[in-house]
Amino acid sequence: MPFMIFFSTVPNIEEGKQIARVLVEQKIAACVNIVPNVISIYEWKNNIEEDNELILIIKTKKENSEILINKLKEIHSYEVPECIGIEIKEGSKEYLDWIEEITSV
């Protein structure tokens, strides 16, 4: 079974924890790491912006990708939340088995 890592930035720790809890409680993700102190420089509405954000590292099954993307759009405070997924090509069998177990309803 293919697995994914998704990345999404958030404006603060409270929102990061809230999103992480929803994704794990609803078994959309097995684990969400919250990494602080990410400086993001980007263009938004014709302005160059610079923000101190946090990044969520979200581990899930590939089959949950669409559900995860839609849930992020629903609960994220950003107008266009970052949601970028990368397929996991290698990993320990035990960890990947754990992701499968945790995200199976």
N, C-alpha and C positions, 0 to 999 in steps of 0.2 A: 504494500500500500504506500503510495507517495505521501510525503509530508512536506509542510511549508513553514517558512519563517516569514512573518509579516512585520513591517516597520510602520509606526505611526507616531508623529510628534504630538505633544500635548502642551498646553500653556503652563500647567502647574501640577504639583504632586497630588492635590485633591482630585482633580479630574483624571489623572493617570490611574490612581487607585480605584476610582469609581468605575472606569472603563475596564480595568483589569478584572475587578471582581465580577462584573456582569459577564464578561467573556468566559471566565472560569466557572462561575456558578451555573451558567447555561450550557456548559460543556462544549462551547464553541472552540475554546482553546484549553490546552492542558496546563500551560504556564505563560505568564506574562512578566518579563523583567522590565523594571522601570529604571532607566539610566538618566541621572540628572546632569545639568550643566552642559547642554548641547547648544551651541551658538548657531543659529540658522540665519543665513543671508539669502534673500530671495526677492523676486519681483512680484508684486501684488497690486493690481489696479494701477499700473503705470508708475509705481513707486518702488524704490529699492528699500526693503525692510530688513531690520536686524532684530532678532528676538532671542532671548535666553529661554530655551524650551527643555523639555525632557523627551526622551524617545522610548517608546514601548517596543519591546522585542517579543513577538507573539508566536508561540509554537502551536501548530495544529495539523490536522489531516488536510490533504489537498481537497477532499470532497466538502470540507467546511468553508472553503474560500469565499464562495458567493454569500453565504450566511454571515461570515465575518465582515465582509465589505459592507453589506447592507446594515448590519448592526452598528458598525462604526459611524456610518452616515447618519443613522438614527440618533445616537446618543452623544456624539462628539460635538463640542461647541463651535468648532471651525466651520465656516461656510463650505469649504472644500478640504476635508481632512486628508492628510497623507495616508495612503494605504497601499504599500508596495510589497508584493510577495515574491519570495525566491524559493524555488524548490530545493529541498534538502536532498543532496545527492549521496551523501555518506553519513553514517552515524552509528553509535553503538546500538546493537540489536535491543538491548535491555531498555535503553532510553526511548527508542522508537516504539517498542512494544508498550511502554508506559503511556506515551502520547496516544496510541491507538486505544488503549484501555480507558483512559480518562475521558477521551472525547467521544466515546461510544455511548449512546443513550440506551 
